[in-house]
Amino acid sequence: MSYDLRIGVRVHNTDIIAVIDEPELSSPTYNLGKMFRACTGWDFHQGEWYNAAEVLPKIEHGVKELSLNRDAYKQYDAPNGWGTTSSALEALKSLRDCIYGNVAGDNNWQAVPLEHLYVCW
């Protein structure tokens, strides 16, 4: 099983969020859940949408933690090898880059202001 990372925007005057993009590494294994929560300090819920402006600092924190303190997170590596600090780092970088790409308009669409983007796990 894996997460389905997606980027979306809220449809004007509704509670509907339309998916507009997904990171290159959009399906990290559930085995990384504890590591993601530990390194980001964020207790996200699978399938729930979060405002990207609020989530991005947590993702950046996770990238920094896994880059600088990799050994502190080895305890969360999956015993079966499906989910390592390296794969968690790459998934977080991919998500971060996807968010920034949509803000910059690098996805062949119009740029979207950060506060209008949403992230789903």
DSSP file (Angstrom, degrees, kcal/mol; ACC not computed):
  #  RESIDUE AA STRUCTURE BP1 BP2  ACC     N-H-->O    O-->H-N    N-H-->O    O-->H-N    TCO  KAPPA ALPHA  PHI   PSI    X-CA   Y-CA   Z-CA
    1    1 A M              0   0    0      0, 0.0    29,-1.6     0, 0.0    30,-0.3   0.000 360.0 360.0 360.0 154.3    0.0    0.0    0.0
    2    2 A S  B     -A   29   0A   0     27,-0.3    27,-0.2    28,-0.1     2,-0.1  -0.964 360.0-100.3-148.9 164.5    1.1    3.5   -0.6
    3    3 A Y        -     0   0    0     25,-3.0     2,-0.6    -2,-0.3   118,-0.1  -0.476  26.6-137.0 -78.5 158.1    0.1    7.2   -0.2
    4    4 A D        -     0   0    0    117,-0.9     2,-0.3    -2,-0.1    23,-0.2  -0.837  20.4-160.7-117.8  90.4   -1.3    9.1   -3.1
    5    5 A L        +     0   0    0     21,-2.9     2,-0.3    -2,-0.6   116,-0.2  -0.565  20.1 168.4 -75.1 128.8    0.3   12.5   -3.0
    6    6 A R  E     -B  120   0B   0    114,-1.9   114,-2.3    -2,-0.3     2,-0.4  -0.964  30.2-141.7-141.0 156.3   -1.6   15.1   -5.0
    7    7 A I  E     +BC 119  21B   0     14,-2.9    13,-2.8    -2,-0.3    14,-1.7  -0.959  32.2 166.3-116.2 135.7   -1.7   18.8   -5.5
    8    8 A G  E     -BC 118  19B   0    110,-2.4   110,-2.4    -2,-0.4     2,-0.3  -0.884  28.2-137.2-142.8 173.3   -5.0   20.6   -6.0
    9    9 A V  E     -BC 117  18B   0      9,-2.1     9,-3.1    -2,-0.3     2,-0.3  -0.974  31.4-109.4-131.7 148.3   -6.9   23.9   -6.1
   10   10 A R  E     - C   0  17B   0    106,-0.7     2,-0.3    -2,-0.3     7,-0.3  -0.612  32.5-120.5 -78.2 132.6  -10.3   24.7   -4.5
   11   11 A V    >   -     0   0    0      5,-3.2     3,-1.7    -2,-0.3     5,-0.3  -0.594  48.9 -85.3 -72.4 131.0  -13.1   25.3   -7.0
   12   12 A H  T 3  S-     0   0    0     -2,-0.3    -1,-0.1     1,-0.3     3,-0.1  -0.028 105.6  -5.6 -45.2 127.9  -14.4   28.8   -6.6
   13   13 A N  T 3  S+     0   0    0      1,-0.2     2,-0.3    -3,-0.1    -1,-0.3   0.746 117.1  92.3  57.7  30.4  -17.0   29.1   -3.9
   14   14 A T  S <  S-     0   0    0     -3,-1.7    -1,-0.2     2,-0.2    -4,-0.0  -0.849  80.6-121.6-137.3 175.9  -17.2   25.4   -3.2
   15   15 A D  S    S+     0   0    0     -2,-0.3     2,-0.4    -3,-0.1    -3,-0.1   0.239  77.2 115.3 -98.7   9.7  -15.7   22.7   -0.9
   16   16 A I        -     0   0    0     -5,-0.3    -5,-3.2    -4,-0.1     2,-0.5  -0.651  50.6-160.2 -85.5 133.4  -14.4   20.8   -4.0
   17   17 A I  E     -C   10   0B   0     -2,-0.4     2,-0.5    -7,-0.3    -7,-0.3  -0.969   8.5-150.9-114.0 123.3  -10.7   20.5   -4.6
   18   18 A A  E     -C    9   0B   0     -9,-3.1    -9,-2.1    -2,-0.5     2,-0.3  -0.801  17.3-124.3 -95.8 129.7   -9.7   19.7   -8.1
   19   19 A V  E     +C    8   0B   0     -2,-0.5   -11,-0.3   -11,-0.2     3,-0.1  -0.558  35.7 167.0 -71.8 129.4   -6.4   17.7   -8.6
   20   20 A I  E     -     0   0B   0    -13,-2.8     2,-0.3     1,-0.3   -12,-0.2   0.554  59.7  -5.2-117.8 -15.7   -4.1   19.6  -10.9
   21   21 A D  E     -C    7   0B   0    -14,-1.7   -14,-2.9     2,-0.0    -1,-0.3  -0.984  50.2-149.1-166.4 167.5   -0.8   17.8  -10.4
   22   22 A E        -     0   0    0     -2,-0.3   -16,-0.2   -16,-0.2     4,-0.1  -0.983  33.5-101.9-146.8 148.4    1.1   15.1   -8.6
   23   23 A P        -     0   0    0      0, 0.0     3,-0.5     0, 0.0    72,-0.1  -0.209  34.0-110.3 -65.5 160.1    4.8   14.9   -7.6
   24   24 A E  S    S+     0   0    0      1,-0.3     2,-1.0    70,-0.3     3,-0.1   0.900 121.8  44.6 -56.9 -41.5    7.1   12.6   -9.6
   25   25 A L  S    S+     0   0    0     65,-0.2    -1,-0.3    66,-0.2    70,-0.1  -0.685  76.7 152.5-101.1  76.9    7.3   10.3   -6.6
   26   26 A S        +     0   0    0     -2,-1.0   -21,-2.9    -3,-0.5    -1,-0.2   0.495  57.2  53.7 -90.7  -4.9    3.6   10.4   -5.9
   27   27 A S        +     0   0    0    -23,-0.2    -1,-0.2    -3,-0.1   -23,-0.1  -0.439  64.1 173.6-131.6  61.5    3.1    7.0   -4.2
   28   28 A P        -     0   0    0      0, 0.0   -25,-3.0     0, 0.0    60,-0.0  -0.393  42.6 -96.1 -67.5 149.1    5.5    6.6   -1.2
   29   29 A T  B >   -A    2   0A   0    -27,-0.2     3,-1.9     1,-0.1   -27,-0.3  -0.260  21.7-122.3 -64.6 148.2    5.0    3.4    0.8
   30   30 A Y  G >  S+     0   0    0    -29,-1.6     3,-2.3     1,-0.3     4,-0.3   0.747 106.5  79.1 -59.7 -23.6    2.9    3.5    4.0
   31   31 A N  G 3  S+     0   0    0    -30,-0.3     4,-0.3     1,-0.3     3,-0.3   0.717  87.5  58.0 -58.6 -19.2    5.9    2.2    5.7
   32   32 A L  G <> S+     0   0    0     -3,-1.9     4,-3.1     1,-0.2    -1,-0.3   0.497  77.0  97.7 -88.5  -4.2    7.3    5.7    5.7
   33   33 A G  H <> S+     0   0    0     -3,-2.3     4,-2.4     1,-0.2     5,-0.2   0.899  84.1  45.1 -53.4 -49.6    4.3    7.2    7.6
   34   34 A K  H  > S+     0   0    0     -4,-0.3     4,-2.4    -3,-0.3    -1,-0.2   0.893 115.0  49.0 -63.8 -39.0    6.0    7.2   11.0
   35   35 A M  H  > S+     0   0    0     -4,-0.3     4,-2.9    41,-0.2     5,-0.3   0.926 110.4  50.1 -67.2 -44.0    9.2    8.7    9.5
   36   36 A F  H  X S+     0   0    0     -4,-3.1     4,-2.0     1,-0.2     6,-0.4   0.935 113.2  46.6 -57.6 -46.3    7.3   11.4    7.7
   37   37 A R  H  X>S+     0   0    0     -4,-2.4     4,-1.6    -5,-0.2     5,-0.6   0.900 114.8  47.2 -64.3 -40.7    5.5   12.3   10.9
   38   38 A A  H  <5S+     0   0    0     -4,-2.4    -2,-0.2    -5,-0.2    -1,-0.2   0.935 116.0  41.4 -67.5 -47.0    8.6   12.3   12.9
   39   39 A C  H  <5S+     0   0    0     -4,-2.9    26,-0.2     1,-0.2    -1,-0.2   0.792 123.0  38.5 -76.8 -26.8   10.8   14.4   10.6
   40   40 A T  H  <5S-     0   0    0     -4,-2.0    -1,-0.2    -5,-0.3    -2,-0.2   0.702  95.9-133.9 -92.9 -21.2    8.2   16.9    9.7
   41   41 A G  T  <5 +     0   0    0     -4,-1.6     2,-0.5    -5,-0.3    -3,-0.2   0.771  66.6 125.2  71.3  26.0    6.6   17.2   13.1
   42   42 A W      < -     0   0    0     -5,-0.6     2,-1.3    -6,-0.4    -1,-0.2  -0.972  54.7-155.1-127.4 121.6    3.2   16.9   11.3
   43   43 A D        +     0   0    0     -2,-0.5    -6,-0.0    -3,-0.1    -5,-0.0  -0.574  31.4 178.7 -94.0  71.3    0.5   14.4   12.1
   44   44 A F        -     0   0    0     -2,-1.3     2,-0.4     1,-0.1    -7,-0.1  -0.246  22.7-131.7 -70.4 160.5   -1.1   14.3    8.7
   45   45 A H    >   -     0   0    0      3,-0.1     3,-1.8     4,-0.0    76,-0.4  -0.967  25.7-109.3-117.8 131.8   -4.1   12.1    7.9
   46   46 A Q  T 3  S+     0   0    0     -2,-0.4     3,-0.1     1,-0.3   -43,-0.0  -0.314 101.1  15.4 -60.4 134.4   -4.2   10.0    4.7
   47   47 A G  T 3  S+     0   0    0      1,-0.3     2,-0.3   -43,-0.1    -1,-0.3   0.450  97.2 121.6  83.0   1.9   -6.7   11.3    2.1
   48   48 A E    <   -     0   0    0     -3,-1.8    73,-0.9     1,-0.0     2,-0.3  -0.765  59.4-127.7-100.5 144.6   -7.1   14.7    3.7
   49   49 A W  E     -D  120   0B   0     -2,-0.3     2,-0.3    71,-0.2    71,-0.2  -0.724  25.4-173.3 -91.9 139.1   -6.4   18.0    1.9
   50   50 A Y  E     -D  119   0B   0     69,-2.4    69,-3.1    -2,-0.3     2,-0.2  -0.973  33.7-101.7-130.5 144.4   -4.2   20.6    3.6
   51   51 A N  E >>  -D  118   0B   0     -2,-0.3     4,-1.7    67,-0.2     3,-0.9  -0.486  27.8-140.2 -65.8 128.6   -3.4   24.1    2.5
   52   52 A A  H 3> S+     0   0    0     65,-2.7     4,-2.9    62,-0.3    -1,-0.2   0.816  99.2  61.3 -63.3 -32.4    0.1   24.1    0.9
   53   53 A A  H 34 S+     0   0    0     61,-0.5    -1,-0.3    64,-0.5    62,-0.1   0.840 111.1  40.6 -64.0 -31.4    1.1   27.4    2.5
   54   54 A E  H <4 S+     0   0    0     -3,-0.9     4,-0.4     2,-0.1    -1,-0.2   0.782 119.6  45.1 -83.7 -29.5    0.7   25.7    5.9
   55   55 A V  H >X S+     0   0    0     -4,-1.7     4,-2.3     1,-0.2     3,-0.8   0.817  94.8  74.3 -85.2 -33.9    2.3   22.4    4.8
   56   56 A L  H 3X S+     0   0    0     -4,-2.9     4,-2.9     1,-0.3     5,-0.2   0.866  93.8  52.1 -55.1 -43.5    5.3   23.7    2.9
   57   57 A P  H 3> S+     0   0    0      0, 0.0     4,-2.1     0, 0.0    -1,-0.3   0.872 110.7  50.0 -61.1 -33.4    7.3   24.7    6.1
   58   58 A K  H <> S+     0   0    0     -3,-0.8     4,-2.3    -4,-0.4    -2,-0.2   0.901 111.6  47.6 -68.9 -41.1    6.7   21.2    7.5
   59   59 A I  H  X S+     0   0    0     -4,-2.3     4,-2.4     2,-0.2     5,-0.2   0.927 111.8  50.1 -64.7 -44.6    7.9   19.6    4.3
   60   60 A E  H  X S+     0   0    0     -4,-2.9     4,-2.4     1,-0.2    -2,-0.2   0.900 109.7  51.8 -59.6 -41.1   10.9   21.8    4.2
   61   61 A H  H  X S+     0   0    0     -4,-2.1     4,-2.9    -5,-0.2    -1,-0.2   0.917 109.3  50.1 -62.4 -42.8   11.6   20.9    7.8
   62   62 A G  H  X S+     0   0    0     -4,-2.3     4,-2.7     2,-0.2     5,-0.2   0.900 109.9  50.0 -62.3 -41.9   11.4   17.2    6.9
   63   63 A V  H  X S+     0   0    0     -4,-2.4     4,-1.8     2,-0.2    -1,-0.2   0.929 113.1  46.9 -61.5 -45.1   13.8   17.6    4.0
   64   64 A K  H  X S+     0   0    0     -4,-2.4     4,-2.7     2,-0.2     5,-0.4   0.934 113.2  48.4 -63.3 -46.6   16.3   19.4    6.3
   65   65 A E  H  X S+     0   0    0     -4,-2.9     4,-2.9   -26,-0.2    -2,-0.2   0.932 114.0  44.9 -60.0 -47.9   16.0   16.8    9.0
   66   66 A L  H  < S+     0   0    0     -4,-2.7    -1,-0.2     1,-0.2     4,-0.2   0.780 116.3  48.0 -70.5 -25.0   16.4   13.8    6.7
   67   67 A S  H  < S+     0   0    0     -4,-1.8     3,-0.3    -5,-0.2    -2,-0.2   0.892 125.0  26.6 -78.1 -41.7   19.3   15.6    5.0
   68   68 A L  H  < S+     0   0    0     -4,-2.7    -2,-0.2    -5,-0.2    -3,-0.2   0.744 131.6  32.6 -96.3 -25.9   21.2   16.6    8.1
   69   69 A N    >X  +     0   0    0     -4,-2.9     3,-1.4    -5,-0.4     4,-0.6  -0.211  67.2 145.4-127.0  41.9   20.2   14.1   10.7
   70   70 A R  G >4 S+     0   0    0      1,-0.3     3,-1.7    -3,-0.3     4,-0.5   0.853  70.0  58.0 -51.1 -43.3   19.7   10.9    8.7
   71   71 A D  G >4 S+     0   0    0      1,-0.3     3,-0.9     2,-0.2     4,-0.4   0.814  96.6  62.9 -62.4 -29.9   20.9    8.6   11.4
   72   72 A A  G <4 S+     0   0    0     -3,-1.4    -1,-0.3     1,-0.2    -2,-0.2   0.707 108.1  43.4 -66.5 -18.5   18.3    9.9   13.8
   73   73 A Y  G X< S+     0   0    0     -3,-1.7     3,-2.0    -4,-0.6     4,-0.3   0.405  82.1  96.3-108.7  -0.2   15.6    8.5   11.5
   74   74 A K  G X  S+     0   0    0     -3,-0.9     3,-1.8    -4,-0.5    -1,-0.1   0.801  73.4  71.1 -59.3 -27.9   17.2    5.1   10.7
   75   75 A Q  G 3  S+     0   0    0     -4,-0.4    -1,-0.3     1,-0.3    -2,-0.1   0.714  95.0  54.3 -61.6 -19.2   15.0    3.6   13.4
   76   76 A Y  G <  S+     0   0    0     -3,-2.0    -1,-0.3     2,-0.1   -41,-0.2   0.484  77.7 120.4 -94.3  -4.5   12.0    4.2   11.1
   77   77 A D  S <  S-     0   0    0     -3,-1.8     7,-0.2    -4,-0.3     6,-0.1  -0.380  74.1-109.6 -59.3 135.4   13.5    2.3    8.1
   78   78 A A    >   -     0   0    0      5,-2.9     3,-2.0     1,-0.1     5,-0.1  -0.486  16.6-134.4 -68.9 133.3   11.2   -0.6    7.2
   79   79 A P  T 3  S+     0   0    0      0, 0.0    -1,-0.1     0, 0.0     4,-0.1   0.799 106.3  55.5 -58.3 -29.2   12.7   -4.0    8.1
   80   80 A N  T 3  S-     0   0    0      2,-0.1     3,-0.1     1,-0.0    -2,-0.1   0.465 116.7-113.6 -85.1   0.8   11.6   -5.4    4.7
   81   81 A G  S <  S+     0   0    0     -3,-2.0     2,-1.4     2,-0.2     3,-0.1   0.393  81.6 123.1  85.7  -4.1   13.5   -2.5    2.9
   82   82 A W  S    S+     0   0    0      1,-0.2   -51,-0.2    -5,-0.1    -1,-0.2  -0.660  75.3  25.7 -92.5  81.5   10.3   -0.9    1.5
   83   83 A G  S    S+     0   0    0     -2,-1.4    -5,-2.9    -5,-0.1     2,-0.3   0.340  72.5 170.3 126.4  99.5   10.8    2.5    3.0
   84   84 A T     >  -     0   0    0     -7,-0.2     4,-2.5    -3,-0.1     5,-0.2  -0.784  49.7-102.1-126.5 168.6   14.1    4.0    3.9
   85   85 A T  H  > S+     0   0    0     -2,-0.3     4,-2.4     1,-0.2     5,-0.2   0.884 123.2  53.7 -58.8 -36.8   15.4    7.4    5.0
   86   86 A S  H  > S+     0   0    0      2,-0.2     4,-2.3     1,-0.2    -1,-0.2   0.927 110.1  44.7 -64.4 -44.9   16.7    7.9    1.4
   87   87 A S  H  > S+     0   0    0      2,-0.2     4,-2.1     1,-0.2    -2,-0.2   0.859 113.1  51.9 -69.9 -33.1   13.3    7.1   -0.2
   88   88 A A  H  X S+     0   0    0     -4,-2.5     4,-2.4     2,-0.2     5,-0.2   0.927 110.1  48.9 -65.5 -44.3   11.5    9.4    2.4
   89   89 A L  H  X S+     0   0    0     -4,-2.4     4,-2.5     1,-0.2    -2,-0.2   0.926 111.8  48.5 -60.4 -46.3   13.9   12.2    1.6
   90   90 A E  H  X S+     0   0    0     -4,-2.3     4,-2.2     1,-0.2    -1,-0.2   0.881 110.9  50.9 -64.2 -38.1   13.3   11.8   -2.1
   91   91 A A  H  X S+     0   0    0     -4,-2.1     4,-2.3     2,-0.2    -1,-0.2   0.919 111.7  46.9 -65.5 -43.4    9.5   11.7   -1.7
   92   92 A L  H  X S+     0   0    0     -4,-2.4     4,-2.7     2,-0.2    -2,-0.2   0.902 112.7  49.4 -66.1 -40.3    9.5   14.9    0.4
   93   93 A K  H  X S+     0   0    0     -4,-2.5     4,-2.8    -5,-0.2    -1,-0.2   0.908 110.6  51.2 -62.6 -41.2   11.8   16.7   -2.1
   94   94 A S  H  X S+     0   0    0     -4,-2.2     4,-1.9     2,-0.2   -70,-0.3   0.907 111.6  46.7 -63.2 -42.6    9.5   15.6   -5.0
   95   95 A L  H  X S+     0   0    0     -4,-2.3     4,-2.2     2,-0.2    -2,-0.2   0.930 113.4  48.8 -65.0 -45.6    6.5   16.9   -3.2
   96   96 A R  H  X S+     0   0    0     -4,-2.7     4,-2.5     1,-0.2     5,-0.2   0.929 111.8  48.8 -58.9 -46.6    8.2   20.2   -2.4
   97   97 A D  H  X S+     0   0    0     -4,-2.8     4,-2.3     1,-0.2    -1,-0.2   0.853 109.3  53.1 -64.7 -34.8    9.4   20.6   -5.9
   98   98 A C  H  X S+     0   0    0     -4,-1.9     4,-1.8     2,-0.2    -1,-0.2   0.909 109.4  48.5 -66.4 -42.2    5.9   19.9   -7.3
   99   99 A I  H  X S+     0   0    0     -4,-2.2     4,-1.9     1,-0.2     3,-0.3   0.963 114.0  45.6 -61.1 -51.6    4.4   22.6   -5.0
  100  100 A Y  H  X S+     0   0    0     -4,-2.5     4,-2.2     1,-0.2    -2,-0.2   0.863 109.1  57.0 -61.2 -35.9    7.1   25.1   -6.1
  101  101 A G  H  X>S+     0   0    0     -4,-2.3     5,-2.8     1,-0.2     4,-0.9   0.875 107.8  47.0 -62.8 -37.6    6.6   24.1   -9.7
  102  102 A N  H  <5S+     0   0    0     -4,-1.8    10,-2.3    -3,-0.3    -1,-0.2   0.837 110.8  51.6 -73.5 -32.7    2.9   25.0   -9.6
  103  103 A V  H  <5S+     0   0    0     -4,-1.9    -2,-0.2     8,-0.2    -1,-0.2   0.878 115.0  43.1 -67.8 -37.3    3.6   28.3   -7.9
  104  104 A A  H  <5S-     0   0    0     -4,-2.2     7,-0.2    -5,-0.2    -2,-0.2   0.615 111.9-119.3 -83.5 -13.2    6.1   29.2  -10.6
  105  105 A G  T ><5 +     0   0    0     -4,-0.9     3,-0.7     5,-0.2    -3,-0.2   0.756  67.2 140.9  79.3  24.5    3.8   27.9  -13.4
  106  106 A D  T 3 < +     0   0    0     -5,-2.8    -4,-0.2     1,-0.2    -5,-0.1   0.495  54.3  76.1 -76.6  -3.3    6.4   25.3  -14.5
  107  107 A N  T 3  S-     0   0    0     -6,-0.5    -1,-0.2     2,-0.2     3,-0.1   0.142 116.8-100.3 -97.2  20.4    3.7   22.7  -15.2
  108  108 A N  S <  S+     0   0    0     -3,-0.7     2,-0.2     1,-0.3    -2,-0.1   0.590  97.9  97.2  69.7  11.4    2.5   24.3  -18.5
  109  109 A W  S    S-     0   0    0      1,-0.1    -1,-0.3    -4,-0.1    -2,-0.2  -0.658  89.8 -77.1-114.2 175.9   -0.4   25.8  -16.6
  110  110 A Q        -     0   0    0     -2,-0.2    -5,-0.2    -3,-0.1    -1,-0.1  -0.483  59.8 -93.8 -70.9 146.7   -0.8   29.3  -15.2
  111  111 A A        -     0   0    0     -7,-0.2    -8,-0.2    -2,-0.1    -7,-0.1  -0.340  38.7-147.1 -61.2 142.0    1.1   29.9  -11.9
  112  112 A V        -     0   0    0    -10,-2.3    -7,-0.1    -3,-0.1     5,-0.1  -0.953  19.7-113.5-114.0 128.5   -1.1   29.3   -8.8
  113  113 A P    >   -     0   0    0      0, 0.0     3,-2.3     0, 0.0     4,-0.4  -0.342  27.6-120.8 -59.0 140.7   -0.5   31.4   -5.7
  114  114 A L  G >  S+     0   0    0      1,-0.3     3,-1.8     2,-0.2   -61,-0.5   0.860 111.0  59.4 -52.2 -41.9    0.8   29.2   -2.8
  115  115 A E  G 3  S+     0   0    0      1,-0.3    -1,-0.3   -63,-0.1   -61,-0.1   0.623 103.5  53.5 -68.0 -10.7   -2.2   30.0   -0.6
  116  116 A H  G <  S+     0   0    0     -3,-2.3  -106,-0.7   -65,-0.1     2,-0.3   0.443  92.3  91.8-100.0  -2.9   -4.5   28.6   -3.2
  117  117 A L  E <   -B    9   0B   0     -3,-1.8   -65,-2.7    -4,-0.4   -64,-0.5  -0.662  56.9-162.9 -93.4 149.8   -2.8   25.2   -3.5
  118  118 A Y  E     -BD   8  51B   0   -110,-2.4  -110,-2.4    -2,-0.3     2,-0.4  -0.945   6.3-148.4-129.7 152.3   -3.7   22.2   -1.5
  119  119 A V  E     -BD   7  50B   0    -69,-3.1   -69,-2.4    -2,-0.3     2,-0.4  -0.970   9.2-166.3-122.8 134.8   -1.8   19.0   -0.7
  120  120 A C  E      BD   6  49B   0   -114,-2.3  -114,-1.9    -2,-0.4   -71,-0.2  -0.971 360.0 360.0-121.5 137.4   -3.3   15.6   -0.2
  121  121 A W              0   0    0    -73,-0.9  -117,-0.9   -76,-0.4  -116,-0.2   0.366 360.0 360.0 -98.0 360.0   -1.5   12.5    1.3
